[in-house]
């Protein structure tokens, strides 16, 4: 009866990152860290997992002399997020007896 929830997105921090990226064209590491309240190490690990799954792209570069990591949601990530939201809505719409 219940749809399977995507285990990649079922992590609180990964879901937060994808939710943020769904509303913007791109976001840098510092912005994501501030918005999620995550530690640098934990955020870095979760970004790597999302990138490995093909849900986000990660571009490393420099802004002036400072390193800058920029993340973008891929079409695959957009679809996975939409499917996840649809599945959650099904969980929430279960009639109460």
N, C-alpha and C positions, 0 to 999 in steps of 0.2 A: 504494500500500500504506500509506503513512504519511499520517495526517490533517494538514491544514494547521494550523499553530499561529497563533493570533491575534496579529498583529503589535503590537497595542496592549499586550498582556500579555507579549509576548516580550522586553520591556525589563526588565533586572534591577531597576531602581528601581521601575518601575510595578508589576511583579509583587510586589515586597516590600510596597508600599503596599496593594495589593489583598489580599494574604495576611494582613496585619495587620488590615485592616478586616473580613475574613471572620470573624475571631474575636472581634470586639467590636461593640457597638451603634454607637459613634462614636469618633473619635479626633481630637484637636486637632493642629494643625500642629507644635507643639513636641514632642509625644509621637512623632509620625511621624518628625520630624527626628532625635530621639534614638535611636529604634529602628533607623532605616535608616542612620544615620551620614552622611546626605546634607547637602550645603550647602543653605542657605535658597533660593538662586536655582535650583538644579537641582531641588529638591523642588517648588518653586512651579511650574516649567515642567511637570513630570510630573503634578502634580495637575491643572493646566489641561487637559492632554491626556486624562486619565482622565475629567474632567468633560465635556469636549467630546464624548467618545465615549458619554456617558450611563452610564458605569460607576460613577460616584460623584456625590454631591451635595456641594456646598460651601456652607457657611453662614458668613458673616462677621458678627461682632458684637463685643461688648466684655464682658470680665469685669472689673468695676470700671472702671478707666480704661485698662486694657490691651486692645489689640485681640486678638481670638481668632478663628481660622479652624477650623471643625469640619467633618470629612469623614465621610460615611456611604456605605456600599456600597448601590447601587440593586438592585432585582430583576434588571435587565439585567446589572449587574456580577456579581451572584452567579451567574447562569447562565453568563456568559462565563468566569468563574473555574472553575466546575465542568466546563465543556466543555474548558477548557485542561488541567486536571488529568487528565481522561479521555484526552485526546490524548497527553499525556506518558506516561501508563501504557502506552498502546499502543506507544510508542517503546521503552519499557523492557522490554516483554514479548516482543520479537522473539526467536525461538529462535536459539540459537547453533549453527552447523553444526560 
